[in-house]
Amino acid sequence: MSPQALEGVRVLDLSRVLAGPWCTQVLGDLGADVVKVERPGSGDDTRGWGPPFLHDRDGQPTGESAYYLGANRNKRSITVDISQPAGQALIRELAKQADVFVENYKVGDMARYGLDPASLHALNPQLVYCSITGYGQTGPYAHRAGYDYAVQGIGGLMSVTGPSRAEIADDQPGGGPQKVGVAVADLFTGLYATVAILAALRHRDARGWRTGAGQHIDMALLDTQVAMLANLGANYLVSGQVPGRAGNAHQNIVPYQVFEVADGHLILAVGNDSQFAKFCAVAGRPDLAEDPRFAKNADRVRHRAVLVPVLAALLKTRTRSQWLSSLEAAKVPCGPINGLDDVFADPQVHARHMVEAIAHPLTDTLRLVASPLKLSATPARTRCAPPLLGQHTDEVLRDWLGWDATRIAQLRSDGAL
């Protein structure tokens, strides 16, 4: 098998739950040797975040949650008690051999253990050290505990997510601000952290301007969430107008929303004036595309309240399959709203190999979402998340440090492992 892009890169991963593990999982997908450092006896919190739990060959639930399995593939698990001096000393020894160090402890915790950036860079100046916290290493919120739900709120995402007040009043069931269905602040922070780590490795190693120096990466969920406001953040900064919730509509494009059809719902995502004209032709109303109130997107946005009810009435006249077939033939962007059963039965998802059967010692039927990284020369590969807490401890200490069984046994007697 051909080498992977990050083969030879060693990652010491002291993160848990989602943002940090998502980052290191991507690095592992690309071939890095990711060593996941877990707390003895309990491990990553998400090992217990279920049900659902993986079932073994006898149909009995194991201790492995689907949550943990989905964020920790391509890693080796070791247990180290960093509250013990011997455990701290072991992490320092491992950090000397690492290229990347990832942690998501509270601000100041790593310094208490002698594992802060300055301490580890004194031992390994080439180390890329990535800290992931809710609010960053500086600022008035630095010492707050930060988690995805709170950051979606404080970072503005929930203020623009959910039905508009015109659809459902805030005090009615289903009304008011809503969080996104997955932990997007965590996930995007993990991805931004991956990008930052790769950039820092490039800075360290690039031919022609190689510095040989590592650096400290300060990643914050709130920073990422603010960046993720994207066009809405730019809208506010340019106009000074605070956007509200638009439900399933788009703030800057019309028509770009969910519509009810004769037998359900579909998404109509008209992105330009040509597509709008094509939609109008398919709908039998070419006159709408010629109306000066609707001919250009800016006009459609201004006259949204007039146009959308007309389109809503039109769309109710045909079934979802009728609309989808005719609109797709006309190259008008549209789509169904799938449940996860539909997603994983979708022929395009199958064609893109986004479901992968993974070898696992406890079951013959482990299927998980695959990596979306499709590199032609150095493709991602998949090993299951470490099923046993600390199962690779002896192996990693031999591989990274060259320690023998006697020395490893001494560490266990010292309470470090």
Steps between C-alpha positions, in 0.01 A plus 500: 500500500626848415609730784239741631542876502576527872684171542781547751326787681451420868204655682463491878130555563391608850159619382160348566133527404475655149693806376846362576423137412344614169822683416723206585268256322553695176877492556474125557294457182791656313753259648630666815580273795247636751548389860189574704588560866206404723426512870560161668179324595257718305660635184341750266163615635330402174574129553195509728282739300225263396288320415542402226791272580671256267357147528734202499466178301249366754284810466596635840586870550867572559650799676573679172263782409426591142605857590850384601533276195411788268775735620800280580592281205865459399639548851687297759386523863730528800410583859702754698408667828631852451409594857793282612859627468601176328217546250605856428858387449379234255306755295812717482698202370237427237484871403872491423421245227183668371447736209157618619347536847124563529317580825166648599543551872388818675731800470784459751454127567792391284732742681402342834624168366814642339356420156441853370644620167803669652595192702462259209669730248801512732520121455400487133529834313350343186173403670175638354288551811125553446273615783122481446275682745159661503620860501874497438805565715435875533208734565245540780337161431823300480441313827137414428408144416399503132282244330326485165144582606604811693726614217222459242305740720765756591647489149174604333419179312183427695371852438479421128391134533137398533167618361446868442259681730263529205487119479477415871490745789787461745264400783335221299616136479777473242565874505801693622874458443626148429836328501629310199435124515870406526776670701621724220711732717698197620525345155608815317751580774643151454533560127653846543744347750597240241567774244707696753705192592575423135600864443729490806663179377551664159656803671731270691599269216456675163802478273658834423380680811509223759502646850513174693293671768168394640240742629198531727156495333223665703164370370172619651147378433368857523753629245398225263130559556537871424692417182224255404244781492644550151271709280271590792794640696604700194140615449492644851843662486424662164142609568476528878172309486460205735365200304217300648400141455391412148389143565577291194544803276822675400580852616652609167344282229138445386358244439734290715296311758275207583162488327201278561398288201199276441642208699768646727780753473800580284786747494510753218843663482497750215841665505485740204266673258545241224395222734197702607394539137535124449295432811226733380493322162466159669226638725308639202542861614771655278339837563639501856857507370411799279333695781734786599428427866648151463740506204815554709589334828530833683145581386374159611654552843330840528166356388532168685165550677321528164683231305525217753122453548457479120771234477360314800162467330665379178711237673199343672355405162745212434658213693856498621612246240338701220676819606834332560507326163399809300721743692804271487450461125498880470814522723320696770655418840253315719489201731305289745523519879634159598494321829819314589346176374459669162851646516671167551285335232573774247677372185730803489610442859571137407684599183722733702578219749388708798405192703786272594510155655774503763673200657429483873590228751153492658273491196486408131256777405651835598403757238592865549517821301818507293748783465402746225867562419559362152863556402602332176854402603478480880143393586363486851492162670295380793562299815235479769517714812698321774242265655689448825605785723879514501536198274807644323686631806784247496521509119531881485759516779709244310450673162553861606738462795660159459406403857499136607242307702685554829498877468132502394412281800674750727285778359189298583618446855563876527137568406588679175307265268 
